[in-house]
Amino acid sequence: MMSIEAQVRQYVTDRLLFGRSDVVVDGETSFLESGLIDSTGVLELVAFLEETFKIKVEDEDLIPANLDSINALTRFIQAKSEALAHSRT
């Protein structure tokens, strides 16, 4: 099974970069500042997160601190997954 970061990185490559290898996106590259994502892209990203990681992205979660880079997404998914696991115990 791929790590969370690897799955997010694969999504970014496939869906935001459309497979382009000439664009370098490191863990802290801002999707918004670099023009990689727009409002429709955010909706698609949320659908990916909810389907892939079985988490619920709430309206209050839709902030750049959670969704604007590979590292931010990885931290956000880990936190949501841990909270979900704790709520089941």
CNS distance restraints for C-alpha pairs under 8 A (distance, minus, plus):
assign (resid   2 and name CA) (resid   6 and name CA) 5.91 0.50 0.50
assign (resid   2 and name CA) (resid   7 and name CA) 6.16 0.50 0.50
assign (resid   3 and name CA) (resid   7 and name CA) 6.25 0.50 0.50
assign (resid   4 and name CA) (resid   8 and name CA) 6.19 0.50 0.50
assign (resid   4 and name CA) (resid  74 and name CA) 6.17 0.50 0.50
assign (resid   4 and name CA) (resid  77 and name CA) 7.68 0.50 0.50
assign (resid   4 and name CA) (resid  78 and name CA) 7.93 0.50 0.50
assign (resid   5 and name CA) (resid   9 and name CA) 5.97 0.50 0.50
assign (resid   5 and name CA) (resid  70 and name CA) 6.97 0.50 0.50
assign (resid   5 and name CA) (resid  71 and name CA) 7.46 0.50 0.50
assign (resid   5 and name CA) (resid  74 and name CA) 5.57 0.50 0.50
assign (resid   6 and name CA) (resid  10 and name CA) 6.05 0.50 0.50
assign (resid   7 and name CA) (resid  11 and name CA) 6.24 0.50 0.50
assign (resid   8 and name CA) (resid  12 and name CA) 6.22 0.50 0.50
assign (resid   8 and name CA) (resid  70 and name CA) 6.47 0.50 0.50
assign (resid   8 and name CA) (resid  73 and name CA) 7.41 0.50 0.50
assign (resid   8 and name CA) (resid  74 and name CA) 7.25 0.50 0.50
assign (resid   9 and name CA) (resid  13 and name CA) 6.19 0.50 0.50
assign (resid   9 and name CA) (resid  70 and name CA) 6.54 0.50 0.50
assign (resid  10 and name CA) (resid  14 and name CA) 6.04 0.50 0.50
assign (resid  11 and name CA) (resid  15 and name CA) 5.60 0.50 0.50
assign (resid  11 and name CA) (resid  16 and name CA) 7.32 0.50 0.50
assign (resid  12 and name CA) (resid  16 and name CA) 4.89 0.50 0.50
assign (resid  12 and name CA) (resid  17 and name CA) 6.21 0.50 0.50
assign (resid  13 and name CA) (resid  17 and name CA) 4.87 0.50 0.50
assign (resid  13 and name CA) (resid  18 and name CA) 6.07 0.50 0.50
assign (resid  13 and name CA) (resid  19 and name CA) 5.19 0.50 0.50
assign (resid  13 and name CA) (resid  20 and name CA) 7.06 0.50 0.50
assign (resid  14 and name CA) (resid  18 and name CA) 4.77 0.50 0.50
assign (resid  14 and name CA) (resid  19 and name CA) 4.90 0.50 0.50
assign (resid  15 and name CA) (resid  19 and name CA) 7.48 0.50 0.50
assign (resid  16 and name CA) (resid  36 and name CA) 5.81 0.50 0.50
assign (resid  16 and name CA) (resid  37 and name CA) 6.73 0.50 0.50
assign (resid  16 and name CA) (resid  41 and name CA) 7.89 0.50 0.50
assign (resid  17 and name CA) (resid  23 and name CA) 7.40 0.50 0.50
assign (resid  17 and name CA) (resid  36 and name CA) 7.18 0.50 0.50
assign (resid  25 and name CA) (resid  29 and name CA) 5.70 0.50 0.50
assign (resid  26 and name CA) (resid  70 and name CA) 7.49 0.50 0.50
assign (resid  27 and name CA) (resid  69 and name CA) 6.24 0.50 0.50
assign (resid  27 and name CA) (resid  70 and name CA) 4.87 0.50 0.50
assign (resid  27 and name CA) (resid  71 and name CA) 4.95 0.50 0.50
assign (resid  28 and name CA) (resid  69 and name CA) 5.41 0.50 0.50
assign (resid  28 and name CA) (resid  70 and name CA) 6.46 0.50 0.50
assign (resid  28 and name CA) (resid  71 and name CA) 6.00 0.50 0.50
assign (resid  28 and name CA) (resid  72 and name CA) 7.63 0.50 0.50
assign (resid  29 and name CA) (resid  34 and name CA) 7.38 0.50 0.50
assign (resid  29 and name CA) (resid  68 and name CA) 7.87 0.50 0.50
assign (resid  29 and name CA) (resid  69 and name CA) 5.60 0.50 0.50
assign (resid  29 and name CA) (resid  70 and name CA) 7.46 0.50 0.50
assign (resid  30 and name CA) (resid  34 and name CA) 5.95 0.50 0.50
assign (resid  30 and name CA) (resid  68 and name CA) 5.29 0.50 0.50
assign (resid  30 and name CA) (resid  69 and name CA) 5.13 0.50 0.50
assign (resid  31 and name CA) (resid  35 and name CA) 6.06 0.50 0.50
assign (resid  31 and name CA) (resid  36 and name CA) 4.91 0.50 0.50
assign (resid  31 and name CA) (resid  37 and name CA) 5.58 0.50 0.50
assign (resid  31 and name CA) (resid  68 and name CA) 5.24 0.50 0.50
assign (resid  31 and name CA) (resid  69 and name CA) 5.86 0.50 0.50
assign (resid  32 and name CA) (resid  36 and name CA) 6.19 0.50 0.50
assign (resid  32 and name CA) (resid  37 and name CA) 5.71 0.50 0.50
assign (resid  32 and name CA) (resid  38 and name CA) 7.11 0.50 0.50
assign (resid  32 and name CA) (resid  68 and name CA) 6.51 0.50 0.50
assign (resid  37 and name CA) (resid  41 and name CA) 5.16 0.50 0.50
assign (resid  37 and name CA) (resid  42 and name CA) 6.64 0.50 0.50
assign (resid  38 and name CA) (resid  42 and name CA) 6.27 0.50 0.50
assign (resid  39 and name CA) (resid  43 and name CA) 6.57 0.50 0.50
assign (resid  40 and name CA) (resid  44 and name CA) 6.41 0.50 0.50
assign (resid  41 and name CA) (resid  45 and name CA) 6.02 0.50 0.50
assign (resid  42 and name CA) (resid  46 and name CA) 6.14 0.50 0.50
assign (resid  43 and name CA) (resid  47 and name CA) 6.31 0.50 0.50
assign (resid  44 and name CA) (resid  48 and name CA) 6.23 0.50 0.50
assign (resid  45 and name CA) (resid  49 and name CA) 6.22 0.50 0.50
assign (resid  46 and name CA) (resid  50 and name CA) 6.14 0.50 0.50
assign (resid  46 and name CA) (resid  57 and name CA) 6.69 0.50 0.50
assign (resid  47 and name CA) (resid  51 and name CA) 6.03 0.50 0.50
assign (resid  48 and name CA) (resid  52 and name CA) 5.73 0.50 0.50
assign (resid  48 and name CA) (resid  53 and name CA) 7.99 0.50 0.50
assign (resid  49 and name CA) (resid  53 and name CA) 5.55 0.50 0.50
assign (resid  49 and name CA) (resid  54 and name CA) 7.20 0.50 0.50
assign (resid  49 and name CA) (resid  55 and name CA) 6.84 0.50 0.50
assign (resid  49 and name CA) (resid  57 and name CA) 7.79 0.50 0.50
assign (resid  49 and name CA) (resid  77 and name CA) 7.80 0.50 0.50
assign (resid  50 and name CA) (resid  54 and name CA) 4.97 0.50 0.50
assign (resid  50 and name CA) (resid  55 and name CA) 4.87 0.50 0.50
assign (resid  50 and name CA) (resid  56 and name CA) 5.70 0.50 0.50
assign (resid  50 and name CA) (resid  57 and name CA) 6.80 0.50 0.50
assign (resid  51 and name CA) (resid  55 and name CA) 7.55 0.50 0.50
assign (resid  53 and name CA) (resid  77 and name CA) 7.43 0.50 0.50
assign (resid  53 and name CA) (resid  81 and name CA) 7.72 0.50 0.50
assign (resid  55 and name CA) (resid  77 and name CA) 7.74 0.50 0.50
assign (resid  55 and name CA) (resid  80 and name CA) 6.57 0.50 0.50
assign (resid  55 and name CA) (resid  81 and name CA) 6.69 0.50 0.50
assign (resid  55 and name CA) (resid  84 and name CA) 7.65 0.50 0.50
assign (resid  57 and name CA) (resid  61 and name CA) 6.05 0.50 0.50
assign (resid  57 and name CA) (resid  62 and name CA) 7.52 0.50 0.50
assign (resid  58 and name CA) (resid  62 and name CA) 7.08 0.50 0.50
assign (resid  61 and name CA) (resid  66 and name CA) 6.70 0.50 0.50
assign (resid  62 and name CA) (resid  66 and name CA) 6.97 0.50 0.50
assign (resid  62 and name CA) (resid  67 and name CA) 7.01 0.50 0.50
assign (resid  63 and name CA) (resid  67 and name CA) 6.39 0.50 0.50
assign (resid  63 and name CA) (resid  68 and name CA) 7.86 0.50 0.50
assign (resid  64 and name CA) (resid  68 and name CA) 4.69 0.50 0.50
assign (resid  65 and name CA) (resid  72 and name CA) 6.26 0.50 0.50
assign (resid  66 and name CA) (resid  72 and name CA) 5.15 0.50 0.50
assign (resid  66 and name CA) (resid  73 and name CA) 5.67 0.50 0.50
assign (resid  66 and name CA) (resid  75 and name CA) 7.58 0.50 0.50
assign (resid  66 and name CA) (resid  76 and name CA) 5.48 0.50 0.50
assign (resid  67 and name CA) (resid  72 and name CA) 5.85 0.50 0.50
assign (resid  67 and name CA) (resid  73 and name CA) 5.12 0.50 0.50
assign (resid  67 and name CA) (resid  76 and name CA) 7.60 0.50 0.50
assign (resid  68 and name CA) (resid  72 and name CA) 6.29 0.50 0.50
assign (resid  68 and name CA) (resid  73 and name CA) 7.07 0.50 0.50
assign (resid  69 and name CA) (resid  73 and name CA) 6.09 0.50 0.50
assign (resid  70 and name CA) (resid  74 and name CA) 6.13 0.50 0.50
assign (resid  71 and name CA) (resid  75 and name CA) 6.24 0.50 0.50
assign (resid  72 and name CA) (resid  76 and name CA) 6.07 0.50 0.50
assign (resid  73 and name CA) (resid  77 and name CA) 6.03 0.50 0.50
assign (resid  74 and name CA) (resid  78 and name CA) 6.14 0.50 0.50
assign (resid  75 and name CA) (resid  79 and name CA) 6.12 0.50 0.50
assign (resid  76 and name CA) (resid  80 and name CA) 6.12 0.50 0.50
assign (resid  77 and name CA) (resid  81 and name CA) 5.92 0.50 0.50
assign (resid  78 and name CA) (resid  82 and name CA) 6.07 0.50 0.50
assign (resid  79 and name CA) (resid  83 and name CA) 6.14 0.50 0.50
assign (resid  80 and name CA) (resid  84 and name CA) 6.11 0.50 0.50
assign (resid  81 and name CA) (resid  85 and name CA) 6.15 0.50 0.50
assign (resid  82 and name CA) (resid  86 and name CA) 6.19 0.50 0.50
assign (resid  83 and name CA) (resid  87 and name CA) 6.17 0.50 0.50
assign (resid  84 and name CA) (resid  88 and name CA) 6.50 0.50 0.50
assign (resid  85 and name CA) (resid  89 and name CA) 6.89 0.50 0.50
